[in-house]
Amino acid sequence: MTMTQFDEQLNNWLDQIEQVPLVKNMTETDQQQVVLIDSLVLQVAVEGYGAQPADWTTEMLADLFFNRFVRLLDEREKQPRLFELIPTAMMVLLDVVGPEHQATLASWVTANHDQLTHLYDEKADQFYSQLSEAMRAAHVDGQSQAEVAAFTKQYLRNHPKQSQAFFTDDSGDEK
């Protein structure tokens, strides 16, 4: 499939998603969020993994959401409502693209509902951003697990308030 063909297919799928009654009855902002979620999923699945809907697996969805999804969003897109809409957006997407293993994929979305709606943790994002920036400034080799681990350990010791705030919830209990 060429890029032009993919772009046409992507636009076709997104147009179909916008016509689903559930989506049409949402607020305009929620509609935009659903289209954003589904657009990212389609682009990562088809372009990133090279997997057409017929080839989608629960392992691919798990990797896409739990390892990549949040990093693909810009700061203004990381809103609680977007994450609340992920399960709905995924069910609509699965209905539109009709993958071969749709029932299995839909069951995965249902089973992982809570994890999908809580993918983003603002405290964690801020903590990891600060840690990543400190690693870059210290020229830590991000490919070296030993260097990253040693730097992170020292960083936590040097920044006890940040690490305490990150590893405890609002009530002061450990996460």
N, C-alpha and C positions, 0 to 999 in steps of 0.2 A: 504494500500500500504506500503510495507516495504521500508526501506532506500535504499536498493539495487535497488528495482523496481523504486523508485523515481529518483535515480541517473541515471538509464538507460533512463527513460522517459525524464529527464532534458537534458541529452546529446543528445537524439533524437530530441527534440525540438530545441536545440541550433544548431545542425547540419542542420536542416531544415531552420532555420533563416539565417545561413551562405550561403545557396544555393539560397535564394531569389535574383532575378536579381538586384533589387535596392541595396541590401546590397553588393552583389558581385562586383558591379561597384563603390563602395565607396573606398576611400583610406584604406590601411591596418589599420591605426590608427582609423579611423571612424568605420570600421568593428568591431574592438576590443571594441570600446565604446558601440556600439549597443548590442553586445553580453554581455557585462558587465551589461548594463541597464536591458536587458531582463532576464539575469540570476538572478539578484537581485529581480526583480519583481516576477519571478516564484518561487524562494526560499521563499520569504516572503509570497506570496499568498498561496502556497501549504503547506509549513512547518509551517509558522508563524500563518496564519489565518486558516489553515486546509481546504482551499477552492480550489477545482479543478476548472479548467477554466469554467466549466458549472455553477459553483456557484458564479462566480465573479459578483460584483455589482459596481456601480459607487461610493457608499459610501466606499467600500473597497479600490478602487483605490485612492479616495481622502485621506483617512487615510494613505495609504501606501506612497503616494507621499508627502503630505503636513505635515505629522507628523513623518515619519520614514526614508525616502529615503536618505536625505543628511547625516543623522547620520550614515548610513551604509557604506558610502564612506570613504576611508582614505584620508589624506590630498592631496596626489599626484593625486588622481582621481577627485578632485573637480576643474575641468577645465571648462571654459565657453563652450567649444565645446561639452562636454559631455551633458550638460544641453540643448544645442541647438538641440541635437539629440533625446531627450526623446520622443517628439511626433512621430517622424518617427519610432523609435524603438518600440514604443507601437503599432502603426498601423501594423507593420510587425509581431509583436508578436500575435496580435489579429487574423491576417490572418492565421498564422501557427497553433495556438491552437484552433481556431474556437469555442470560447465560445458560449453558448446558446444565450446570449444577446449581441452578437457582435455589432450589429448596435447601440444599446444604449451606449455601452462602447466606441465605436469609436466616437460617437457624443460627449461624455464626454471629450475625448482626444482633439477633435477639439475645443470644447467650452473653454477648459482650456489651450489651446496652450501657451498663453503668460505667465500664471502662472507657467506652467511646465518648460518653457525655462528660467525662472528667479527664480527658487527655491533657488538658492544659492546666498547669498550676503556675499562677503568676509568680509566687515566691520562688519556686524551683527555676522558672525561666530567668528571673533576675539573678538568682544565685549562680546558675550555670553560665550566664552571660558574663558576670563579673569574673568567675573562675576562668573562663575561656580567654577573656581579655588579659587577665594576669598571666596566663600561660603563654599567650602570644608575646607579651612584653618581656617575659623571661626567656623567650626563644626555646620553649619546651618542644621536643619532637612529639607531635600528636600521634605519630604512628608507633611510638614506643610505650607499651603498657607500663613498663617499669618507671620510665620518666614521668608519665602522667600520674601514676599512683603515688610516687614519691612527692611530686609537686603538690598534688591534691592534699595529701596528708599534712604537709608543712603549711599549706594555705589554710587548712582548717584550724591548725594550732595557732597561726598568726592572726586569724580573724574569728575568735571564739563567739562573738555576738552574732555574726552572720551565720555561722554554722549552727548555733543554738536556735536562731530564728527559723532556719531552714528545716532542721530536724525535729522541731516540736510544732504542734498545732496551736491554734489560738488560745486554747485552755492551758497550755504549758505542758501537756502530755506529749510523750514521744510519739512520732508518727509510725 
